[in-house]
Amino acid sequence: MVACFVSTIAAAEPVGVATTKSSENVSYYRQIRPILQANCQGCHQPAKAKGGFVMTDFKKLLAGGEGEGAAVVPGQPEKSSVLSMVTPKDGEVRMPKGKPPLNEDEIGLITAWIKQGAADDTPLDAKKYFDAEHPPAYTLPPVISSLDFSPDGQLLAVAGFHEVLLHKADGSGVVGRLIGLSERVQAVRFSPDGQWLAVAGGDPARLGEIQVWDVAKRKLAVSAPVAYDTLFGVSWSPDGKLIAFGCADNTVRAIEAANGKQVVQMGSHSDWALSTTFSVNSDHIISGGRDMSVKLTEVATQRFIDNVTSITPGALKGGVLSVATHPTLEHVVTGGSDGLPKVYRIFRETKREIGDDAQFIANLFPMPGRVFSTRFSADGKRIVAGSSLDGAGEVVVSSYDFTNDVPKNIRDIMGKVPGSRNADEKKLFEEYSKQGIREIARVAVSNSAIYTVAFAPNSKTVAAAGSDGMIRLFDATTGAVTKEFLSVPKIEEPLAAARPAWAGIAPKATTAKLSPESLPKGAKVAGLEVQPAAIRFGSRNDYAQLLVTARLESGDTVDATRLANYAVETKLADVSSRGILRPLSNGSAKLVVSLAGQTTEVPIEATGVDSQYRADFIRDVGPVLTKVGCNAGTCHGAKEGKNGFKLSLRGYD
């Protein structure tokens, strides 16, 4: 087994990794599998079976690889080669090769599991696995989270389920399927030379993974497990050496593309980091997050350098979902929850003042809903943005004619706090901003949200995709749809009848209405699973969000949180149609969750509901100041404070 550096960069202990008594039953699915998944499966999977050893299939896990004998001999740990490879001898271990060894608790769990008979307790509906011989079969069109053109303009990489599909760039067919471990693929990007494809994804709430594929050979070169949730916003450094990405543990990280070694970890975001991009010289990473900020990180020192956007609370009204760098200028375009793409300089040229927005260059054009994706064209002359609201989408192409040569009078205005600019300065800056941009094309997509957009290398074609599984190619000058095609090879029976009636229909410039959620046509529910499995309230301010998953007879699973019916036996708690519970009184009761003839129960216990709530500074007030940035080191948390007002750094005191 070869670990891919997860031991040194994980944000928390894996679920199920803990000490165990010899009398306790060890679960393969809940305790052993996560250890192997985080440390070993990246190098021992169908797409990359080092030593001929595949650990993602249970029978092949027992059998072992080439020349080592049986990896697992049930009931006989001493004859199981997998243990000899991970157990230290004379202070060294054979596997994970060149990486930190498994800890004593992990080795103890594996030993106990083998001694107890090495049973496979994987649930029947969780035993699906995918490889080149067993590709995913789609019963419904998949939501497309990301796509990217190859630099030579020949290929279009499209995110799917457990895979990336390689299409001919003109939409004439699928030429490759890169099938890996991650069930969720969040972002795909070709390397600058087009030889490699980076994939960010993972298994939600379980594992994050970066994959690096050799495009020509269709072979997995690197599989790097990272943290314990899916990864976002993958990007390449312009020199092709590093890959950056964002994590749900609020960190921004970067690895060496050649071997998966981590070289950057920055933790200054206060919420999920969702997007990354590099500076033109590859020496800085720019990242956007749910904390309503765009941050600058120095690669060499791994230090957070500056906030690119204003740190004034409310300057950005929502999370930043996308950042992209100009191909030659140190400028970035951002998009997010406020529906207004913006362009900024990466590096500060004036002294920071509280409330300033000195790196801001220009607003682009307002779009409906959230802007999920923004990209510069290869020549830097255009910007495309894609957005979504209520199931409909929009694509806007704008010109971009700015340079690094900014007149001194404009530079002076940029350095001022926006609220302190006089009327003439505001007018002059507004005129300057409008000189560099104009709207070229705006296309409404009535029957699909748009989550991802990309320019073809010739800058003349835009690809856009989203919720309906279709890829649309647009003329970047006129906005005309030149082609539509399905992202996956075909829709399998028996649910092919559930395919929406959009195939072959050009988008119309109308606003779609959300239809009520429902199960797929013809689907039958075999069972329900509710998380959390038990709920305990400790005060009147507590609440819980349920996640209801319906297991279908077809083997698929569906998020049924907003489809299920909820009922509490007594008036112990209130429950909304979206599965949010709030306590009403002390006591215990059962929540009954039902859907399509299937029912399950969740125990509820509530205490302290009638007690007077005492607000606490550390627990209640400090987090508010931290979330809005008041006590950040660049604001009132600085050593000398700001404008005579000091707050302890990040609210620790």
C-alpha positions in Angstrom: 0.0 0.0 0.0 1.2 3.5 -0.8 -0.2 6.4 1.1 -0.6 9.8 -0.7 0.4 12.2 2.1 -3.0 12.3 3.8 -1.4 11.6 7.2 0.4 14.9 7.1 -2.3 17.2 5.9 -5.6 15.7 7.2 -7.8 18.2 9.0 -9.2 15.7 11.5 -9.1 12.0 12.4 -11.0 9.8 10.0 -14.4 8.6 10.9 -14.2 5.1 12.5 -10.4 5.3 13.3 -10.2 4.7 17.0 -8.9 2.2 19.5 -10.8 -1.0 20.0 -11.0 -3.7 22.6 -10.4 -7.2 21.5 -14.0 -8.2 22.5 -15.5 -5.5 20.2 -16.6 -6.3 16.7 -14.6 -4.3 14.1 -16.6 -3.2 11.1 -14.8 -3.4 7.7 -17.2 -0.8 6.1 -17.2 1.7 9.0 -13.7 1.3 10.4 -11.3 -0.5 8.1 -12.4 0.8 4.7 -11.9 4.5 5.7 -8.3 3.7 6.7 -7.6 2.0 3.4 -9.4 4.6 1.5 -7.5 7.5 3.0 -4.0 5.9 2.9 -3.9 3.1 0.3 -6.6 3.1 -2.4 -5.1 6.1 -4.3 -2.3 3.8 -5.5 -4.2 0.5 -5.4 -7.3 0.9 -7.5 -8.4 -0.3 -11.0 -7.1 2.9 -12.6 -3.7 2.6 -10.9 -3.0 -0.9 -9.6 0.5 -0.7 -8.3 2.1 -4.1 -7.8 -1.1 -5.6 -9.3 -2.9 -5.0 -6.0 -6.4 -3.6 -6.1 -7.9 -2.6 -2.7 -11.3 -1.2 -3.9 -12.7 -4.6 -4.5 -13.1 -6.8 -1.4 -12.1 -10.1 -3.1 -9.1 -8.5 -4.7 -8.2 -6.9 -1.4 -8.0 -10.4 0.3 -6.1 -11.9 -2.6 -3.2 -9.4 -2.6 -0.9 -8.3 -5.3 2.1 -9.7 -7.2 4.6 -11.8 -5.2 3.3 -11.0 -1.7 0.9 -13.8 -1.2 -2.6 -13.3 0.3 -2.9 -9.8 1.7 -5.6 -10.9 4.2 -6.0 -14.4 5.6 -9.2 -14.4 7.7 -8.5 -15.3 11.3 -4.7 -15.3 10.8 -3.1 -11.8 11.1 0.4 -13.4 11.2 -0.1 -14.8 7.6 -1.7 -11.6 6.2 0.9 -9.7 4.1 -0.9 -6.5 4.4 -0.1 -6.3 8.1 3.6 -7.1 7.6 3.8 -4.3 5.1 2.4 -1.6 7.4 3.8 -2.9 10.7 7.1 -1.1 11.7 10.3 -3.3 11.8 13.4 -1.8 13.2 11.7 1.6 13.1 10.8 1.3 9.4 7.7 0.2 7.4 7.5 -1.0 3.8 4.2 0.7 3.2 3.0 3.5 3.0 6.2 3.9 0.9 8.1 7.1 1.8 5.2 8.4 3.8 4.2 8.6 7.5 3.3 5.1 8.7 -0.2 4.1 10.0 -0.5 4.8 13.7 -0.8 2.1 16.4 -4.6 2.5 16.6 -5.1 2.0 12.9 -2.8 -1.1 12.8 -4.6 -2.4 15.9 -8.0 -2.1 14.2 -6.8 -3.9 11.1 -5.3 -6.7 13.2 -8.5 -7.1 15.3 -10.6 -7.2 12.1 -8.5 -9.9 10.5 -8.4 -11.9 13.8 -12.2 -11.7 14.0 -12.5 -13.3 10.5 -12.1 -10.3 8.1 -15.8 -10.2 7.4 -17.2 -7.9 4.7 -20.2 -6.0 6.3 -20.6 -3.6 3.3 -24.3 -2.9 2.8 -25.7 -4.4 -0.4 -26.7 -1.0 -1.8 -23.1 0.3 -1.2 -21.3 -2.5 -3.1 -21.3 -0.7 -6.5 -17.8 0.0 -7.8 -16.7 1.5 -11.1 -13.7 1.0 -13.4 -13.0 0.9 -17.1 -14.7 -2.5 -17.4 -17.7 -1.3 -15.3 -18.3 2.3 -16.2 -21.2 4.3 -14.6 -24.6 3.8 -16.2 -26.8 6.9 -16.1 -30.5 6.6 -15.5 -30.9 10.4 -15.5 -28.7 13.1 -17.0 -26.0 14.2 -14.4 -25.6 17.7 -13.1 -22.5 19.1 -14.6 -20.3 21.0 -12.1 -17.3 21.7 -14.3 -15.9 21.6 -17.9 -12.7 22.7 -19.6 -11.3 22.8 -23.2 -7.8 21.4 -23.8 -5.2 24.0 -24.9 -5.1 22.6 -28.4 -8.8 22.9 -28.8 -9.3 19.2 -29.5 -11.0 18.0 -26.3 -13.6 19.1 -23.9 -13.4 17.5 -20.4 -16.8 17.2 -18.6 -17.4 16.3 -14.9 -19.6 13.2 -14.5 -20.4 10.7 -11.7 -17.2 8.8 -10.6 -15.6 10.0 -13.9 -14.5 12.7 -16.3 -15.8 12.3 -19.8 -13.6 13.4 -22.6 -15.6 14.7 -25.6 -14.4 15.9 -29.0 -14.5 19.7 -28.7 -17.1 20.0 -31.4 -19.5 17.7 -29.5 -19.3 14.9 -32.1 -18.7 12.2 -29.5 -17.1 10.8 -26.3 -13.5 9.7 -26.9 -12.5 8.7 -23.3 -13.9 8.0 -19.8 -11.5 8.7 -16.9 -13.1 6.7 -14.1 -11.7 7.1 -10.6 -12.5 6.6 -6.9 -14.3 9.9 -6.3 -18.0 9.7 -6.7 -18.3 13.5 -6.8 -16.3 15.5 -9.4 -16.3 19.2 -8.5 -13.7 20.7 -10.8 -11.6 19.7 -13.9 -8.7 21.6 -15.5 -6.2 20.8 -18.2 -2.6 21.6 -17.5 -1.1 24.5 -19.5 0.5 22.1 -22.0 -2.6 19.9 -22.2 -0.7 16.7 -21.3 -2.4 16.4 -17.9 -5.9 16.8 -16.5 -6.4 17.7 -12.8 -9.6 16.6 -11.1 -10.9 17.8 -7.7 -13.6 15.9 -5.9 -14.2 13.2 -3.4 -16.9 11.5 -1.4 -19.1 14.0 0.5 -18.4 14.1 4.2 -15.9 11.2 3.8 -12.9 12.0 1.7 -11.4 14.5 -0.7 -9.2 13.5 -3.6 -7.1 15.2 -6.3 -6.5 13.1 -9.4 -4.0 13.8 -12.1 -4.6 12.0 -15.4 -2.3 11.4 -18.4 -4.6 12.6 -21.1 -3.1 10.8 -24.1 -2.7 7.5 -22.3 -6.0 7.8 -20.3 -4.0 6.7 -17.3 -4.2 7.9 -13.7 -0.8 9.3 -12.6 -1.6 10.7 -9.1 -4.4 10.1 -6.7 -3.9 12.2 -3.6 -6.5 11.9 -0.7 -6.9 15.1 1.1 -9.0 15.8 4.3 -12.5 14.5 4.8 -14.9 16.2 2.3 -15.0 17.0 -1.3 -12.4 19.4 -2.8 -13.2 22.4 -5.0 -11.8 24.9 -7.5 -8.8 23.1 -8.9 -6.3 25.2 -10.8 -2.8 24.8 -12.4 0.1 27.2 -11.9 1.1 28.7 -15.3 4.4 26.8 -15.2 2.5 23.5 -14.9 4.3 22.5 -11.7 1.6 23.0 -9.0 -2.1 22.3 -8.5 -4.1 24.4 -6.1 -7.6 23.7 -4.7 -10.0 24.7 -1.9 -11.2 22.5 0.9 -14.3 22.3 3.1 -12.0 22.6 6.2 -11.5 26.3 5.2 -8.0 25.7 3.9 -6.4 26.4 0.5 -3.8 23.9 -0.5 -1.4 23.1 -3.3 0.5 20.0 -4.3 3.3 19.2 -6.8 1.6 17.9 -9.9 4.3 15.3 -10.5 4.0 13.4 -7.2 1.1 14.8 -5.1 3.4 16.2 -2.4 1.7 19.1 -0.5 3.7 22.4 -0.6 1.0 24.9 0.4 -1.6 25.0 3.2 -3.2 28.3 4.0 -6.0 28.5 6.6 -7.1 32.1 6.7 -10.5 31.6 5.2 -13.2 31.4 7.8 -15.5 29.3 5.7 -15.2 26.8 2.8 -12.6 27.7 0.1 -14.4 27.2 -3.2 -12.2 28.5 -5.9 -8.5 29.0 -6.7 -6.3 30.5 -9.4 -2.6 31.4 -9.7 -0.9 34.6 -10.4 0.7 34.9 -13.8 4.2 34.2 -12.4 3.0 31.1 -10.5 4.2 32.6 -7.2 0.9 33.4 -5.6 -2.5 31.7 -5.2 -5.7 33.7 -5.2 -8.7 32.0 -3.6 -12.4 32.8 -3.0 -14.6 31.3 -0.3 -18.0 31.2 1.4 -16.6 33.8 3.8 -17.2 36.6 1.3 -13.6 37.2 0.6 -10.8 36.8 -2.0 -7.5 36.1 -0.4 -3.8 36.2 -1.6 -1.4 33.5 -0.5 2.4 33.4 -1.2 3.4 30.0 -2.5 7.0 30.0 -1.2 6.2 30.8 2.4 2.5 29.5 2.5 1.6 32.8 4.1 -1.7 34.7 3.7 -0.6 38.0 2.3 -3.6 40.2 1.8 -7.3 40.4 1.1 -7.8 41.2 -2.6 -11.3 42.4 -2.0 -12.4 45.0 0.5 -12.5 43.8 4.1 -15.3 46.1 5.0 -18.3 44.1 6.1 -20.9 44.0 3.4 -18.5 45.0 0.6 -19.2 41.5 -0.9 -22.7 40.4 -0.4 -22.2 36.6 -0.4 -19.7 33.9 -1.0 -17.2 33.9 -3.8 -17.8 30.9 -6.0 -15.3 31.5 -8.9 -12.0 33.3 -9.5 -9.9 33.3 -12.7 -6.7 35.0 -13.7 -6.1 37.0 -16.8 -3.6 35.2 -19.1 -1.0 38.0 -19.1 -2.1 40.6 -16.5 -2.1 40.3 -12.8 -5.9 40.7 -12.8 -8.6 38.3 -11.6 -12.3 38.1 -12.3 -14.6 36.9 -9.5 -18.2 35.7 -9.4 -20.4 34.8 -6.5 -23.7 35.0 -4.6 -24.4 38.7 -5.3 -24.8 38.1 -9.1 -22.3 40.7 -10.1 -18.9 39.6 -11.6 -16.1 41.9 -10.6 -12.5 42.4 -11.7 -9.6 43.2 -9.3 -5.9 43.7 -9.3 -4.1 40.9 -7.6 -1.5 43.0 -5.8 -2.0 46.1 -3.6 -0.2 49.3 -4.7 -1.4 51.7 -2.0 -1.4 51.6 1.8 -4.5 49.8 3.2 -7.1 52.0 4.9 -10.2 50.6 6.7 -13.0 50.5 4.2 -10.9 51.0 1.1 -11.3 48.9 -2.1 -8.1 49.9 -3.8 -7.6 46.8 -5.9 -11.1 47.0 -7.5 -11.0 47.7 -11.2 -14.6 47.3 -12.5 -18.0 45.7 -12.1 -19.1 43.7 -15.1 -22.8 43.2 -15.8 -25.4 42.1 -13.2 -26.8 38.6 -13.7 -29.7 36.7 -12.2 -29.0 34.6 -9.1 -25.5 33.4 -8.3 -22.5 33.6 -10.6 -21.1 30.1 -10.4 -18.3 30.3 -13.0 -16.1 33.0 -14.6 -13.3 32.6 -17.2 -11.0 34.8 -19.3 -10.5 34.0 -22.9 -7.1 32.8 -24.0 -6.3 36.2 -25.6 -7.5 38.1 -22.4 -9.9 40.2 -24.5 -13.1 38.6 -23.2 -14.7 37.4 -20.0 -17.6 34.9 -19.8 -19.7 34.3 -16.7 -22.5 31.8 -16.0 -25.2 32.1 -13.4 -28.3 30.4 -12.1 -31.6 31.4 -10.4 -34.7 29.2 -9.8 -33.6 26.4 -12.2 -32.9 28.8 -15.1 -29.5 30.0 -16.2 -27.7 32.8 -18.0 -24.4 33.3 -19.9 -22.9 36.7 -20.4 -19.8 37.5 -22.6 -18.1 40.8 -21.9 -15.1 42.6 -23.6 -12.0 43.4 -21.4 -9.7 46.1 -22.6 -7.8 47.2 -19.4 -4.1 47.2 -19.0 -1.7 47.7 -16.1 -1.1 51.3 -17.1 -3.5 53.2 -14.8 -3.5 57.0 -14.9 -2.2 58.6 -11.7 -5.4 60.4 -11.0 -7.4 57.2 -11.2 -4.8 55.4 -9.1 -5.2 58.1 -6.4 -9.0 57.7 -6.5 -8.6 53.9 -6.1 -6.6 54.4 -2.9 -9.4 56.3 -1.3 -12.2 54.8 0.8 -15.2 54.7 -1.6 -17.3 56.7 0.9 -14.8 59.5 1.0 -14.6 60.1 -2.7 -16.3 63.3 -3.9 -18.8 63.5 -6.7 -16.2 64.4 -9.4 -14.0 61.5 -8.3 -16.8 59.0 -8.4 -17.8 60.1 -11.8 -14.2 60.0 -13.1 -13.7 56.5 -11.7 -17.0 55.3 -13.1 -16.1 56.6 -16.6 -12.7 54.8 -16.4 -14.3 51.5 -15.4 -16.8 51.7 -18.3 -14.1 52.3 -20.8 -12.7 48.8 -20.5 -15.8 46.7 -20.7 -18.9 46.3 -22.8 -21.5 43.6 -23.0 -21.0 41.4 -26.1 -23.7 38.7 -25.7 -26.2 37.7 -23.1 -28.0 34.3 -23.5 -30.9 33.1 -21.2 -31.2 29.4 -20.7 -34.7 28.8 -19.5 -34.5 25.0 -18.9 -31.2 24.6 -17.0 -29.2 26.2 -14.3 -25.7 27.1 -15.6 -22.9 26.0 -13.2 -19.8 26.1 -15.4 -18.5 27.9 -18.5 -15.3 27.8 -20.5 -13.8 29.5 -23.6 -12.4 27.4 -26.4 -8.7 28.3 -27.1 -9.8 30.3 -30.2 -11.8 32.6 -27.9 -14.7 32.3 -30.4 -16.7 29.5 -28.7 -18.1 29.2 -25.2 -19.2 25.9 -23.6 -21.8 26.1 -20.8 -23.5 23.4 -18.8 -25.3 22.8 -15.6 -28.3 21.1 -14.1 -29.9 19.3 -17.1 -26.8 17.3 -18.2 -26.6 19.1 -21.6 -23.6 20.9 -23.0 -24.3 23.9 -25.0 -21.8 25.6 -27.4 -22.3 29.3 -28.0 -20.9 31.8 -30.5 -19.0 34.1 -28.2 -19.8 37.1 -30.4 -23.5 36.7 -31.1 -24.6 34.3 -28.3 -26.2 31.9 -30.8 -26.3 28.3 -29.8 -24.2 26.3 -32.3 -24.7 22.9 -30.8 -26.2 21.0 -27.9 -25.3 17.5 -26.8 -25.7 15.2 -23.9 -22.7 14.9 -21.5 -23.0 11.1 -21.1 -23.0 8.4 -23.8 -26.7 7.4 -23.2 -29.5 7.2 -20.6 -30.1 3.7 -19.5 -33.4 2.0 -19.0 -35.7 1.6 -17.0 -35.7 5.3 -16.2 -35.0 6.6 -19.7 -38.6 7.9 -19.8 -37.7 10.3 -17.0 -35.3 12.2 -19.3 -36.5 15.8 -19.6 -38.0 16.9 -22.9 -35.2 19.3 -23.7 -33.2 17.1 -26.1 -32.6 18.9 -29.3 -34.4 22.0 -28.2 -32.6 25.4 -28.3 -32.7 27.5 -25.2 -35.4 30.2 -25.1 -35.0 33.6 -23.5 -37.7 33.0 -20.9 -37.7 32.6 -17.2 -38.4 29.1 -15.9 -40.4 28.3 -12.8 -39.4 25.8 -10.3 -41.4 22.6 -10.5 -42.2 20.7 -7.2 -39.6 18.1 -6.3 -40.5 14.5 -6.9 -39.0 11.1 -7.2 -37.8 10.0 -10.6 -40.6 8.7 -12.8 -41.2 5.0 -12.1 -38.9 4.9 -9.1 -39.9 2.7 -6.1 -38.5 3.4 -2.6 -37.0 0.4 -0.9 -35.9 2.1 2.3 -35.2 5.4 4.1 -32.0 6.5 5.9 -32.0 9.6 8.2 -29.1 11.5 9.5 -28.6 12.3 12.3 -29.9 8.9 13.6 -30.7 10.5 17.0 -31.2 14.1 18.0 -30.3 15.6 21.4 -31.2 19.3 22.2 -29.4 21.0 25.1 -30.9 24.5 25.0 -33.8 26.4 23.4 -31.4 27.8 20.8 -30.4 24.4 19.4 -31.7 23.1 16.1 -31.1 20.2 13.8 -31.1 19.8 10.0 -32.2 16.3 8.9 -30.8 14.6 5.8 -33.2 12.0 4.4 -31.9 9.6 1.8 -34.2 7.3 -0.1 -32.8 4.0 -1.4 -34.5 3.0 -4.6 -35.1 -0.5 -5.8 -32.9 0.3 -8.8 -30.0 0.7 -6.5 -29.8 4.5 -6.8 -30.1 6.9 -3.9 -32.0 10.2 -3.8 -32.0 13.1 -1.5 -35.5 13.0 -0.1 -35.2 15.6 2.6 -37.8 17.9 1.0 -40.0 15.0 -0.2 -40.5 13.2 3.1 -43.3 13.7 5.6 -42.5 14.5 9.2 -44.4 14.0 12.4 -43.4 14.3 16.1 -45.3 12.1 18.5 -45.8 15.0 21.0 -45.3 18.8 20.9 -41.7 18.3 22.0 -40.3 19.9 18.8 -41.4 21.7 15.7 -40.3 20.3 12.3 -40.5 22.2 9.0 -41.1 20.7 5.5 -37.4 21.1 4.9 -36.5 18.9 7.8 -35.4 21.5 10.3 -36.2 20.7 13.9 -36.4 23.1 16.8 -37.2 22.2 20.5 -40.4 23.4 22.1 -40.2 21.7 25.5 -38.1 19.3 27.6 -38.6 15.5 27.3 -38.2 12.7 24.8 -40.2 11.6 21.8 -39.9 10.0 18.4 -39.9 11.7 15.0 -41.6 9.7 12.3 -40.2 10.1 8.8 -42.3 8.6 5.9 -42.2 8.5 2.1 -43.8 6.3 -0.5 -45.0 3.6 2.0 -41.6 3.5 3.8 -41.2 4.7 7.4 -38.4 5.2 9.9 -38.1 6.7 13.3 -35.6 9.1 14.9 -35.4 9.4 18.8 -35.4 13.0 20.1 -34.3 14.1 23.6 -34.5 17.7 24.8 -33.2 19.3 28.0 -32.6 22.9 29.1 -35.3 24.3 26.8 -37.0 26.2 29.6 -33.8 27.5 31.2 -32.8 31.1 30.8 -30.2 31.5 28.1 -27.0 33.3 29.2 -25.1 34.8 26.3 -21.4 34.2 26.4 -18.8 36.4 24.8 -16.4 33.6 23.6 -19.2 31.3 22.4 -21.7 33.9 21.0 -20.2 37.3 20.4 -16.6 36.5 19.4 -17.7 34.3 16.4 -19.8 37.2 15.0 -16.9 39.6 15.1 -14.7 37.0 13.5 -17.2 36.1 10.8 -17.5 39.7 9.6 -13.8 40.4 9.9 -13.7 43.0 12.6 -11.0 41.3 14.7 -8.9 40.1 11.7 -5.2 41.0 11.6 -5.9 43.4 8.7 -8.6 45.3 10.7 -9.2 46.0 14.4 -7.3 42.9 15.4 -4.0 44.5 14.2 -1.3 45.2 16.8 -2.3 48.9 17.0 -5.9 48.4 16.0 -7.5 50.8 13.5 -8.6 54.4 14.0 -7.9 54.0 17.8 -10.2 50.9 18.1 -8.6 47.7 19.1 -10.0 44.1 19.2 -8.0 41.1 20.2 -6.8 39.1 17.2 -9.6 36.7 16.1 -11.4 37.2 19.4 -9.2 35.0 21.5 -9.2 37.3 24.5 
